[in-house]
Amino acid sequence: MQDERDRLIACIPRLRRYARALVGDRTGADDLVQDTMERGWKKLSSWQRGSDMRAWLFGIMHNLYIDQVRRPSVPTDVLDDDTPLPEVRASQGDSLQMRDLASALNTLPAEQSEILLLIALEEMSYDEVAVTLNLPIGTVMSRLSRARQKLRAQMEGRSVASPLKVVK
C-alpha cells in the first residue's frame, strides 16, 4: 500500500502541469488535481498493478475536467480586499412585519378583506372579483381602496379615521 501511495504522490507535479494547461488558471488547476488525487485514492483498488499509474490518473483527470466543462456553472468574480460587498438587508423584522400585517388584515371588515385578498393574493382582476362576489365593479374598487388605506394606516401606526359623517 505504501508503494502505491508513493507512486500516487510522485505523479502530482505532472498532474499539476497538465491541469494548468487544461484549465488555464492556477486555482482551478489545483482544485482539479486535488479532485483527481481524491478520486484516485478512493479508486486505487481499480488500478491494475504493473500498469502506468500516471496514465491512469491522467484519465481520471481528463474525465473530471470533461464533467466540469459539461456542468453548467455560475459565473463568479474573484473577491479581494478592495471589492465592495453588496449591502444585505437585515431580515430579522420580516416575521414581525408579517405578523403585524396578518393582525391588521383581521381588523378589516369582511367585505373589504375578501376583496383585498382576492386581488392581492389570488391575483384576480377587478372584473373577476366583481363577477365572483356579484358586485358592481365600482363597489369592488371603492372597497379595495378603503381596505388599502386602512392597512397602510395600521402598518404605519396611524389611527384610522372614519371617512363617514354622522347625519342627524
N, C-alpha and C positions, 0 to 999 in steps of 0.2 A: 504494500500500500504506500509506503514511503517513497518507493521508486516512481510510482505513478504521480504522486503529489509533486515530486521534484521535476518530473517531465512537464507537468501542467504549468508549474511556475516558470520554467525555463522558456515557455512559449510566449510569455507576456510581452516582451519587447517587440516581437514580430507582429503579435496581435494588435498592439498599440499603433504601429506604423500602418498596418492595413486598415484599421478602424479610422485613423486620421485621414487616410486617403478616401475612404468611403464617405465619411460624414462631413469632413471639412473643417470642423472646429474641435478644439481640444476637449472641451467639457462633454460634448456629445460622444466623442470617441472614447473617453474614459468610461462613460456610462455603458457604452456598447461592450467594451472589454470586460467590465465588471459583470454585466449580464451574461456574457459568453462564459466567463470563468465560473460563475454560479451554476449555469446550466451544465457546463462540462463536468463540474464536480458532482452534481446530482446524478448525471447520466454516465458516470465513469464506468459503471458496470457494463454499459453497452459498447464501450471502446474495445476493439479486438487487439489483444496483446500481439505485439510484433508489427502492427501497422503503424503508419506515421501519425502520431498524436497531433502534430501541428496541422496537418491537412484536415483531420477530424474536427479540430477546434475552429479552423477557418470555415469549414462547412456550417458549423453551429452559428458562427458569427454572421455568415452570409444570410442564413435563414432568419436570424433575429433582425438583421438590417432590413431585409425584404418585408418582414412583418411590420416594422416601424414605418417604412415608407408607405405601405398599403393602408395602415391605420390612420384614419383622419385625425389630425392634431389641431389643437388650438394654438393660433399664433401667439407667441409671448415675446416680451421685451425684457432684456436684462436690466435689472434694477441695481443702481449703485447708490451711494450716499447722497448724490445730488439730484436724484429723481424725486420729483414731488409725488407724494402719495395722495390718492383721492380721498376726499372727505367722506367719512362714513357716518350716516345718520344714526343716532342712538335710537334703539328700538324698545327700550325698557318701558316707555309710556304707552306703547301701542295697545297692549291688553287693557290698560286703564281707559284709554280713549274708546275702545270698542265697548267696554262695559258701560261707560257714560252714554254712548250712542244708543245702546240697547235700552237703557233705562229711559232715555229721552223719547225713544220710539214708543215705549209703553205708556207714556203720558199723553200721547196724541189721541184724539178721538178716533174711533174705529173707522169712520168714513174717510178720514184723512190718511191714516196709516196704511189702509189696504191699497189706496191709490198710489201712495209713495212706494210701497213695496212692489206692486205690480210693475211700476215704471222703472224703478232703480234696480231692483233685484231680479225681476223676471225679464227686464228689458223689453217690455211691451210698449207699443206706440200709444199715443193718446187715443187714437181711434179704436185700437184693440181693447183698451181699458174701458172706453165708453160702451162698446158692444158687450163686453164681458159683464159689466156691472149694470147694464141697461140704464145709462145716464147720458144726458146731453154732454157733448164734448166741452162746452163752456164750464159746466159743473166740475168735470174732471180737472180742467186746467186751474180753476179757482181753488179747489180743494188741495191740489198739489202745491200751488203757490203758498197757501196758508200753512200747509204741513212743513214745507221747506223753511219758511220764516220762523216757525216755532222751534224747529230743530236747530236752526242756526243760532237763534237767541239762547236756547238752553245750552248748547255746546260752548257758547261764548260766555255763559254765566250771567246773561242779562235776563231781566224779568220780561215775561211775555205779556205785552199789553193787548187787551182785547179791542179789536177794531170796531166791535159792535157798540152802538149807542143805545142807551135805555130811553125809550119813548114813553111819556106818561099820558 
